[in-house]
Amino acid sequence: MKFSYCFDSHIHSDNSPDGNNTVSHICESAVEKGLQGITITDHCEVNLFYKDLYDRTVRQSCFEVSKAASVFKDFIGIFLGIELGQPLQDIAAAEKALTLGRFDFVIASLHNVRGQPDFYYINYNKENVYDLLDGYYNELLQMAMWNEFDVLGHLTYPLRYIIGEHGISVDMSRYDKIIDEIFTVLIKNGKGIEINTSGLRQKIGVTLPDEKYIKRYHDLGGQILTIGSDAHNANDVGAGIQEGMEIAYNAGFRHITLFKNRTPIRLPIYPEKMDE
């Protein structure tokens, strides 16, 4: 299937510590792949804001994205975003980060619960995964209530490692109630979630979250849904976006969303099926 619009809302340049390519290289790749638009959302791990110099790298990202938007304006839409990691673990730093640029889009993500390293680094032979997930979803609910963002990132992030990398089975039904609470708060506050397609390139083999949760968010009344590759190199820009659009459509959505000046803009998935 070919969809009406291809926009990647979650991309990291080398201004993120785990990014590999310049903003310019990323934009060139996006143009070559025929994308209509991209948002660069470099990392800002709030709990390490000053220690890891995010106060500097965020400014650099803003500068480079602004420059690229001017250079590539005749070829592709380029928007400025930020991925705020663990905002509640240092609210003052999170608020400071949001003053560093004129952001179009803010993703709030949780890569580690308080007192633990990123889920990527955890030794799962020594930790109870349900204790970790309990902490994760409780903090995610508090983040949803904080509300100083546009979209909640990769709702099922820990599963990328727990299931995907370590093959540990998880009964996610025990989190259905709190995930519904998270969705309810987001919907009430006019916030959204994303289909993060990085899992399609990884061992877990599904989007984060997968279609079950996208449909549940829709059925509860959710309307704001972005799709992002979570690319950390130019080759992965746009990867999985078409599959994400199909998941969105199957879950009941007839639009996806991009953000400009922190304002949601709806893009039709299938223009010819808008009346469904």
Rosetta blueprint (number, residue, H / E / L):
1 M L
2 K L
3 F L
4 S L
5 Y L
6 C L
7 F E
8 D E
9 S E
10 H E
11 I E
12 H L
13 S L
14 D L
15 N L
16 S L
17 P L
18 D L
19 G L
20 N L
21 N L
22 T L
23 V H
24 S H
25 H H
26 I H
27 C H
28 E H
29 S H
30 A H
31 V H
32 E H
33 K L
34 G L
35 L L
36 Q L
37 G E
38 I E
39 T E
40 I E
41 T E
42 D E
43 H E
44 C E
45 E E
46 V H
47 N H
48 L H
49 F L
50 Y L
51 K L
52 D L
53 L L
54 Y H
55 D H
56 R H
57 T H
58 V H
59 R H
60 Q H
61 S H
62 C H
63 F H
64 E H
65 V H
66 S H
67 K H
68 A H
69 A H
70 S H
71 V H
72 F L
73 K L
74 D L
75 F L
76 I L
77 G E
78 I E
79 F E
80 L E
81 G E
82 I E
83 E E
84 L E
85 G E
86 Q L
87 P H
88 L H
89 Q H
90 D L
91 I H
92 A H
93 A H
94 A H
95 E H
96 K H
97 A H
98 L L
99 T L
100 L L
101 G L
102 R L
103 F L
104 D L
105 F E
106 V E
107 I E
108 A E
109 S E
110 L L
111 H L
112 N L
113 V L
114 R L
115 G L
116 Q L
117 P L
118 D L
119 F L
120 Y L
121 Y L
122 I L
123 N L
124 Y L
125 N L
126 K L
127 E L
128 N L
129 V H
130 Y H
131 D H
132 L H
133 L H
134 D H
135 G H
136 Y H
137 Y H
138 N H
139 E H
140 L H
141 L H
142 Q H
143 M H
144 A H
145 M H
146 W H
147 N L
148 E L
149 F L
150 D L
151 V E
152 L E
153 G L
154 H L
155 L L
156 T L
157 Y L
158 P L
159 L H
160 R H
161 Y H
162 I H
163 I H
164 G H
165 E H
166 H L
167 G L
168 I L
169 S L
170 V L
171 D L
172 M H
173 S H
174 R H
175 Y H
176 D H
177 K H
178 I H
179 I H
180 D H
181 E H
182 I H
183 F H
184 T H
185 V H
186 L H
187 I H
188 K H
189 N L
190 G L
191 K L
192 G E
193 I E
194 E E
195 I E
196 N E
197 T H
198 S H
199 G H
200 L H
201 R H
202 Q L
203 K L
204 I L
205 G L
206 V L
207 T L
208 L E
209 P L
210 D L
211 E H
212 K H
213 Y H
214 I H
215 K H
216 R H
217 Y H
218 H H
219 D H
220 L L
221 G L
222 G L
223 Q L
224 I L
225 L E
226 T E
227 I E
228 G E
229 S L
230 D L
231 A E
232 H L
233 N L
234 A H
235 N H
236 D H
237 V L
238 G L
239 A L
240 G L
241 I H
242 Q H
243 E H
244 G H
245 M H
246 E H
247 I H
248 A H
249 Y H
250 N H
251 A L
252 G L
253 F L
254 R L
255 H E
256 I E
257 T E
258 L E
259 F E
260 K E
261 N L
262 R L
263 T E
264 P E
265 I E
266 R E
267 L E
268 P E
269 I L
270 Y L
271 P H
272 E H
273 K H
274 M L
275 D L
276 E L
